[in-house]
Amino acid sequence: MLSLTANYDESWKESLTEYFDSFLAFFFAEIYQQIDWTKTPQSLDKELQQITASSDTEKCIADKLYQVWLLNEQEVWILIHIEIQSQYDASFSQRMYIYNYRAFDLYHKPVVSLAILGDERTNWRPNHFRYGFAGSEVTIKFLIAKLLDYESRWAELESSLNPFAMIVMAHLKTKATTGNAEQREFWKWSLIRGLYDRGLTREKIIKLFQIIDRMMTLPNPLQQSLDVKIQQFEEERTMPLLSNMELRGMERGKEIGKEIGKEIGALQNARDYIKAVLRVRLGEIPLEIETYLMQISDLSVLDKLLIFAATTNSFEDFKQSIG
């Protein structure tokens, strides 16, 4: 059978960036309830890089680090690791310990370590690391969520409005269809249709579609077949999902940030895709919008504007979104 690749890492990192609060509410509700959500959590990417930069291991590192404030006004750092490997990893618990103590040592902040285990070993559930001698001992305990456990809770996932219910479903079906492209196409199509059944807004549908689309990679013929199904499906809906131009535009938008060393070409490509989506959806683009796009030299800003272009209902709304 054909072995299919999958893009777990980027999909999970994007999910954590987009839905951090939903992540905690879904997997670690007790922690979620103790956080003061009136204070915006801060993503600490630079600090995470410093913590992991000198690692002696070549394995996966912690994926996200956030600064939050609890209801008792205590500042806490939350260190999140996503482990996708399917094989037993004897050094996993040690890595969790290393990154925890490095974070504390460098910044002297209390650190809570969390792990999502997306592997296929039912009995592999590491949740602590300990070493010691002659009465001297060091121990760390960390919280885990095992994605395999949700296979028996499929009906619960289908009825949940938390975005991580869909992300877990996509992860499980991506794993289950590693050697079967046709089955993966079937489940990818099923999950995409399910986005509408949840009554989500079009913008939320688009964001979750991007995550599912990126994770559940397909051979080109099957992806093209899926695009046709989506096009036929959207013709039957009063609120369309995504046209082929938008689908490819959103896909291209996420590739923009990877074009390191080709920034000038990447910027122009980004502007072109935004304008292409606007023309398909709204018609001829006003000169002031084209002029504004030419002045933007930040790929991350253009990436956000691509989403606005795919969701806006008029040029006036688009102008308001770009301020």
N, C-alpha and C positions, 0 to 999 in steps of 0.2 A: 504493500500500500504506500501511497505518496505521503511523506512526512511533511506536514505543514509547519511553517514558522508562525510565530505570534509575537505581537509587540506588547508584552505585559508591562515592562518598566515604564515606558513613556505614558501609557494609559493610566497606570496607577498614580504616577507623579502628577499628571494633569488633574486627576480626580481629587487628590489630596489638596492641590492648590485651589481648585475651584470650590470644593465642598468640605472644607476642614471641619466645620461645625457639624455637618451631617455625618461625617465619618465618625466622630466621637459619639454622637447620638445613636448611631447604628451599632457600633461595635463595643463601645465602652461608655455606656449610659451613666454609670456612677460618676465618672470623671466629668462628663458633659454637664451634669447637674450641679457640680461644684464650681463651675467657671462663671465669672461675671461677663456675660456676653454683651454688656453695654460698652465694654472696652474691647476694641478691635484687636484680635490676635495678630502678632507680628511674625512673619516668616523670616527665619534667620539663616539665609542661604550662605552668607559669608562666614558666619560662625561655624556652620556645618562643614564647610570646606576646610576650615582650619582644624577642626576636630578630626577629620578623616584623612587629611593630606599626608600624614606621616605613617599611615598604616603599613604594617609589614605583610598584610594579607592581600591577596589578589581577588578575594571574594567580593560579593556585593556589600555595599556600605549602607548606612542608615539613609533613608530617602528624604526625610523632611524633619526640620526642627522648628518648633514654634514657641514663641513666648506668649504666655497667657496670664491672666490675673484671676485669682479665685474670689469667691464671694466674701471671704475673710480678708481680702486685700493682699494676700500673699502672692508674690510673683513666682511662677513655676515655668520651667522649660519642659516641653513635651517632645521627646525624641521618638520618631516613628520609623520602623524598618519593615519593608515588604520583602519577604523571602519567597521566591518563586520556584527555587530548585526542587526537583522531584527526588533527588537522592538524599540519603542520610548525610548530615553535615556535622561532624563532631566538633567543629570550631565555632558553631553558631552562637552558643551561649557565651563563649569567651568574647566574641566580637561585641555582643550586646553589653557586656561588662566594660570592655575597653572604651567604647564610645561614650558610655555613661560617665565613667570616671574622668575621661578627658574633658568632657563638657564641664563637669564640676571643677576640675583642677584649673582650667583656663579661665573660667568666668565666675566661679564660686556661686552658682545658682543651683537650687534644688532641681533635679532632673527626673522626670518620669519616663521610663522606657516602655514602649509598646511595640508589639510585633504582629504582623499579619502573616500567617503561614498558608501559602497558596500551593503547597506541594501535594503529592499524591499518596503520602505515607500516613495511613490512618493513625498509627500509634506513635508517630513522632511529634511530641508536644513539649519541647524544651521551654522551661519557664524560670530557670534560675542558673546561677553560676556560683561555685563555691570552691575555695581552696584554703588550706591551713595546715598547721603543724604544731604539735605540743601545746594545744590549748589556744593557739593564736589562729583566728579564722576570719576570712572575708567572705561575705555572701551578698549577692544581689538577686532580687526577685523582680521579674518583669511580667507584664500582662500580655497574653496572646489571644488571638482569634483565629480559629482553624476554619478555613473556607469549606473544607470537605463536610463539616458539620451541617452546612446549610443545604446539602443535597436532600436531606430528609425534611427540610422545611420549605420546599419549593412553593407550595401554595401560599405560604406566608410572604415569601419574596414577591410573588406575583401581585399580591394585594397591597404591598407596601408602597408608599409615596416617597420614601427616602431614596435618593439617587443611588446610594450604595447597594440597594437591593438589586437594581438593574446591573450594576457593575459586577456584583458577585455572580449573578446569573450568567453574564457574559464570560467571566473568568472560568466558571465551572464548565460551560459548554465549549469554550475554546480548548480547555484541557482535554475534555472528553472526545473531541473530534480531531485530535492531532494527526491521525492517520486517515481521515475520511473527509475530503474536501466537500463532497456533496452534502454530507450531514452538517458540516459547519455552515454551509450556505443556507441550509434549511433553518438552522437555529438563529443565524444572524438575521434572516428575514423575519422570523417569528418575534425576536426581541425588538426589532425596529418597529414592527406593527404594534407591539405591546406598548410602545411609548405613547401612542395616541389613546389607547384604552385607559390610561391613567389620568387623562384629562389635564395634561401638562400644557403650559404655554408653548408657543412655537419656539421661542428663544431657548427654553429649557430642553425641548425636544432636540433642537439642533446641537446643543452642547453635549447631551448624552449620546446622540447619534455619532458625533465625532469620536467619542471615547470608545464606543462599541466598534465603530468602523475601523479604528486604528488597531484595536486589540485583535479582532477576529479577521486576520488577513486571509485573503482568498486568491487563488490563481486568477489571472486576468479574464479568461472566458467566463468563469463563474461570477466574478465581480461585475462584469458587463451584463450578465443575465440578471443579477440582482438589481442593477441600476434600472433595467427595463421594468422589473416588477414594481420598483418604487415609483417610477414614472406613471405606470398604470394605476397604481394605488392612489397617488395624489390626485389623479383625474377624477376619482370617485369621491374625494373628500371636499367639503366646503372650504376647509383651510388646508391648502397644499402643504406637503412636507418640504421637499427640496427638489428643485429642478436639477437636471444633470449638470447644468452650468454651475449651479450653486454647490452641488456635491463636490465637483472637481475643484471649484474655487476654494471651498473650505479645506479640502485635502491639501491643496497647494499652500494655503495660508499657514498651515502647521509645519510645512517643510521650509518656510522662509527662514525661520530662525536657525536652521542648520547650515545655511550657506555661508559658513565662515570663510573669510578670505575673498568673498565675492560680493561684498556689501553693496557696491554701487549697482551691480546688476540685480541683486536681490531686492533692493529698494524699488527699482523700476518695475521689476516683475510684480512686486506686491501692489504697487499703484495700478498696474495694468489689470490685475485680477479684480481689484476693487471696482474699477471702472467697468470691467466686463460684466460683473454681477449687477451693477447698477443699471447698465444699459439693457440687459436682458429683462430686468424686473420693472424698470421705471421709464426707459426711453433715453433720449438724448440728455447728456449730462450738462448742467449749467456751468458756464465758464468759471464762476467763483469757486465751485467745488473742485474742478480740475486744478485751478491755481493753488488752492489750499493743499491738495494732495501732493503737489510738486514741492511744497515747502517742508514736508515732513521727512525727516531723516532718521527716525526711530522705528525699527522693524516691529517692536512690540506694540507701538501705537497703531501701525498699519494693520497688524494682526487683529487688533480689537475692532478697527474700522471695517475689516472684512466681515466680521460677525454682524456689525450694524448694517452693512450693505445687504446682507442676506436676510435681515429681519425687518428692516424699515418699510413703511408703507408709502412714503413719499419723500421727495427731495427735501422738503421743508423739515420733516422729522430727522432726516439724515444730517442736515445742517445744524439742527439743535444738538444732536448727539456729539458733533465735533466741536461744539462751543464756539 
